[in-house]
Amino acid sequence: MAETLDSLETRPHAERERNLMERLPQLVAQAQSAPGWARILAGVDASRIDSREALAQLPVTRKSDLKSLQAEQRPFGGLNSTPANKLGRIFMSPGPIFDPEGRSLDWWRFSRPMYATGVRPGCLVQNCFSYHFTPAAFMVEGGAARIGCTVIPAGAGQTELQVQAMAELKPDTYIGTPSFLKIIIEKAAEMGADISSVKRAMMGAEALPESLRQWFAEHGVPEVIQTYASADIGSIAYETRSNGNLNPGMVLDEDVLLEIVRPGSGEPVAPGEVGEIVVTLFNPDYPLIRFATGDLSAVLVDAPQSPCGRTNTRIKGWLGRADQTTKVRAMFVHPSQVHEITRRHPGMGKARLVVSGKIADEVMTLHCETDDPSLESQAADIIATIRDITKLRGEVCFAPRGSLPNDGKIIDDVRDYS
């Protein structure tokens, strides 16, 4: 059986690059038909955007801009070229941020990372991404439909039912967050349930430190790969394996044109240098032109082709955030949410949200300055506000006015990623 989904993944790099540049002017012209892109790309001659150098002259649109763009023009800031009432689904993430899904098969392009995981026709996948408001579960559904495998739509939560489904139905593949699979495995051990049918897993939405990857191998899931995706782009890059071994880096998706730029400038960095991931996406419903994700990475330059045979560019994976937005248990937490918490509680001054601990065992604590002694009696209410706004559990601690560092940080991610 073929080790790649199709021949696009193994074509010569020069052929792929030529194809992307040939498609680029049409993509820019298509984007300009959407009112939001028409504003952003005003005065741009689409026919002249036929090289990376020309593309680099266009403005960068940041993921962090989406909230304000969408507030001006619901639901997608005018960035969609397919009308909202012609789409398949509309999703909402905290912020709120709205994301579209079109009607074409495998719209999110998830069949490629799933195939690289080892998913084939006839496989049974337990899909543990959330089906509630966010698109991750539907990314998996689209990939499964293209490959022709079967899905258990398990979603997130209800750990005992997850264990029961695995024990009774014997899926061979888990897809979801690393932290949730760890919880399921621990619950299965507690229940004395046999979930040994699960031999492979595709992880996403959270960091996957090497220590946790090794933990999965020790607990019966040796074939683990990580995918890098987002709710606005879909699949961006994914890990691969060869002969049981994990290959270096993450392979780019075939419909993604990647730039690594200096954060804040949009200027491409030298190959191998760490910078912010900027994506141009060839999507007929929701074209994205120089869309900055806020994530840091670098192109892998010392190994031009993956041992798996895929020839596309590889990146080093997620190397941190270019802004202060961070992700906790698959949910983005924004500085604006911290400001909203302080706004709801008069007497609270400067605040900093500190995320500590390890992946799958992190602690989120709001440190806030105050000179109002009565505020400490409202700790339970503040904790409830944290959960209401971020959809995550958090703690609160109080500090005297002027005691937090004067460095502009609103969110401080001090987790141990080793």
Secondary structure, 3 states (H helix, E strand, C coil): CCCCCCHHHHCCHHHHHHHHHHHHHHHHHHHCCCHHHHHHCCCCCHHHCCCHHHHCCCCCEEHHHHHHHHHHCCCCCCCCCCCHHHCCEEEEECCCEEEEECCCCCCCCCHHHHHHHCCCCCCEEEECCCCCCCCHHHHHHHHHHHHCCEEEECCCCCHHHHHHHHHHHCCCEEEECHHHHHHHHHHHHHHCCCCCCCCEEEECCCCCCHHHHHHHHHCCCCEEEEEEEECCCEEEEECCEECCEECCCEEECCCEEEEEECCCCCCECCCCCCEEEEEEECCCCCCEEEEEEEEEECECCCCCCCCCCCCCCEECCCCCECCCCEEECCEEECHHHHHHHHHCCCCCCCEEEEEEEECCEEEEEEEEECCCHHHHHHHHHHHHHHHHHHCCCCEEEEECCCCCCCCCCCEEECCECC
